Amino acid sequence: MERSSQPQAGLIKRGSRARGETPAYSKGLRTLSISTVIAMAVSLSLVFFYAPLEAEQGFLQKIFYLHVPLAIVALCGFVLGGLLAIAHLRTRDPRWDYRSYVVIHMSLIFAVGTLITGSIWAKGSWGHWWVWSEPTLVSFLIVFLLYATYQPLRFAIEDPERQARYASVFAITAGAFVPLNFIAVRLSTAYLHPRVLGSTSNLPGSMALTFLVSLAAMSLLFATLCKYELTAKHTRAQVRALRRRLEGQAEARRAPRSAAPSLQHVTAMTAAPPPGGRTTGQR
């Protein structure tokens, strides 16, 4: 991951220097973190102590409050990455590309969590870890595999400007595919996956409240992790820049000493006879 963060750190550093300002990614991070912890605690309390057990699935249905928010936040994060990429292409400001990269990276992590929790749910409900005939599962897997090529494609390009530009084009194209894919799945008639949002949802009031709180908590968690990653990468870039500057200053101080001849060396050279063995006054 260090390799992937270095080009992005350089982009954000150059963008900040060009505008004469430093992005305050750490601003409000403590408040956001505390809010996330409180929201997650409230969400888990509602899941285990307030929401009733589902009649058919029983306790297994509790994973629904984790699986579905993970999926929604991951898909929305992919779309957000495309919107940030549009801002980068419009302004040519490397910071927008930096944010798009972090958002897509975090969405991939949430997508992995979605696939894992979905497989657990499928095994308990349908008796299989995966059902290829279910369009919701297959479509989400296609989106995940599409974005799994984002980082290899990005860092296969050496030039930072071309890298950022091509990555933005990819993020925009893939981000436009996500809602189209979602609409196509919603229009599908044959499905096994339960519907949560829309007219076909029949969640009781307590379950709906728990789901909304879980969704809000997962959204806060996503925002907090993105902010942490932005802050960490920017701080690492500042440390690397400071180290390079100190090393350059140290080399600049050592260079005159090694390049200038010493007084003893100059005296010896002037006192030494010429190669022919005679001094200037000898004939």
N, C-alpha and C positions, 0 to 999 in steps of 0.2 A: 504493500500500500504506500510505502514511502516513495516508490518510483512514480506512482500516480499523483501524489500530492505535490511533487516538486514543480511540474509545469504549471499547475494551477496557482501555486504560491507565487511563482514569478509573474503570472498574469495579474494577480490582485495587487502585487507590489508595484508593478509598473503603472497600473491604473490609478492607484492612490497617489503615486509620486507625480503623475501628470496633472492631477487636479489639486495637488498641494494639500491633501488631507488624508487622514487615516480612517478607514472604515471602523466604526465602533461596534464590532460584532458582539463584544462582551457586554454592551450596555443592556441592562434589563435582564441579564441572564439569570441572576439569582432569583428575582421575582418570578420569572417564568418557570424555573426549576421547582420552586416551592409550590406554585400553583399546580404544576404537573403532579407532584407527589400527593397533594391533597385530592386532586381529581381522581387519580388512580386508586387511592384509598377508598374514596366514596364509591367509585365504580365497583371495586371488588366487594365492598360491604353489601351493595345492592344485589350483586350477582349471587352471593352465597347466603344472604340472610333475608332478602326482601323478595326477589323474584321467585315465583312459585315453580315447582317442578313441572316439566312438560308431561302430559299424560302418556304419550307413547315412548319417548326416548328417556325420560327420567333425568337422572343427574348428568347424563352425557350431553343433554341440550345446553348445559352451562357453557360449553365451549363456543357456542354460537355468539356469545357476547364478546369473545376475543377474536374469533375467526372473521366475522363479517366486518367489524370496524377495521381490522387489519387490511382486508381487501379493499374497502372503500378508500381508506387513506392512501394506500399504495397506488391505486388507479388515479386518484386526484393528484398525487404527487407527480406521477408521470406527465399528466396534463400541465401541471404547474411548471415542470421543467421545460416543456415546450414553450410556454408563455415567456419564461425568463430568457429562453434562447432567442425569441423574437425581439425582445428588448436589446439583446446583445447585437444582433444583426442591424438593428436600427441605429443604435448609438455607437457601436464599435467600442463600447466600454468593457474591458475585460472582466470587470466585477460581475456583470450579469452572467457571463459564461461561467464564472467561478461558482455563482449561486446555483445555476442550472445543473452543474456537475454534482454539487453536494446534494441537491434535492433528488436527483435521479439515483444517486448512489444510495441514499437512505430509503428511497422507495423500493429499490431492489431488495434491501434487507427486510422490509416489511412484506414484500411479496413472497420471500422465502418462508417467513412465518405464516403467511396465508396458506401456502401449499402444505406445510407441515400440519397445521391445525385442521385444514380441510381433509387431509388424508385420515387423520384420527377420527374425525366426525364420520367420514364415509365408511370406515371400517366398522364403527359401532352401529351405524344406521343401516347400511346396505350389505355389510358382510365382506366388502372388498376395499382395499386401500385406494383403488382408483377405478373409475368407471369411464371408459372411453366414449360411451354413447351419450354422456351428459355434456351438452354444449357449454354450460357455464364453466365447468372444470377445464375442458379442453381450450376454450377461448382464453381463459386466464393464463394457462400454461403457455399458449402462443405469445401472449403479451410479455410474459416473463422471459421467454427465450429470445424474443426480439430485443429487449433491453439488456439482456445478458451480453449481447455483442457490442454494447455501447463503449465500454472501457477498452476492450481489445482494439476496436476500430479507432478510437480516439488516440491511444498511445502508440499506434503503429505509425503515426505521423510525427516527424521530428520537429518541423517548424511550428513554433507556438501559435502564430497567427493563423496558419492554415489549419492547425489542429482545432483551435477554438471555432473557426468558421465551419468546418465540416461537422464538428460535433453539434453545433447549433442547428445545422440543416437536418441532421439525423434526429435530434430531439424534437424538432418541429414536426417532421414527417411522422415519427412514431407517436408523438402526442396527439396528432389528428386521428391516428388509427384507433386509439383507445376508445373514444366515445362512439365511433362508428362500429367498432366491434361489440360494444356494450348494447347498442341499439339492435344490432343483428341478433344478439342472443335473446334480448327481451321479446323480439318478434317471433322467436322460435316457439313452435307449438308443443314439441315433444321435449319434456324436461323432467328431471327428477329433483333437481335442486330446489329447496323451498324459496319462495319469494318473500323478501323482507320489506322492500319499499314498493309502494304503488297500491293500486286498487285491490290487488289480490292478497295483500297482507292482512292477516287476521290476528295480530298480536294483541293480547289483553293489555289493559292500561298499565299494569305493573311491569310487564315485560317490555312494553314500548318505552316506558320511562327509563328502565335499566339500560336498554339498548342505546338510547340517546345520550345518557350520561357516559356510557362506555365509549361511544363514538367521540364525544367531546374530549374525554380523557386521552384517547388514542391520538387525536389530532394535536393535543397539547404535547404529548410525548414526542410526536414526529417533529413538531416545531422546536422543541427543546434540544433534541438530538442534532438537528440540522444546525442550530445555533452553536452548540458545543463544537461540532466539527468545523464550522466556519472560524470560530475563535481559535481553536487549536491549530489549524493549518495557517491562519494568518500570523499567529504568534511564532510558529515554527519558521515561517518565512522571514519574519523580522529578526529572529535570532541568527539565521543563516546570513542575512544581509549584514548584520552587525559583525559577525565573525569574519566575513570576507573583507569588510572595511578595516577592521583591526589588523588583519593579516597584511593587507595592502599598505597600511601605514607603517607596520613593522618592517616590511621589505623596503619601503622608501627610506626609512632611517638607516638601514644597513647598507643600502646601495652606495652612497657617497663614501663611506668608510672603505669599502672594498675596491671602489673604482679609483680613488685618489691615492697616489703613491705616498709612502711615508717619508718623513724628513731624512731618516737614515738612508733610505734607498736612493733619494735624490743626491745626497752627499757622496755616496759611494759611486754613483754613476758619473758625477762630475770629476771625481778624483781619479778614477780609473783611466789608464792609458788607452789610446785608440787601438784597434785591432792590429795595426802594424807594429806595435810595441813602442812607439815614439809618442811623446807629448807634443803639444802644439808648438813649443819653442825649440824643439830639436830639429836638426837638419839631417 
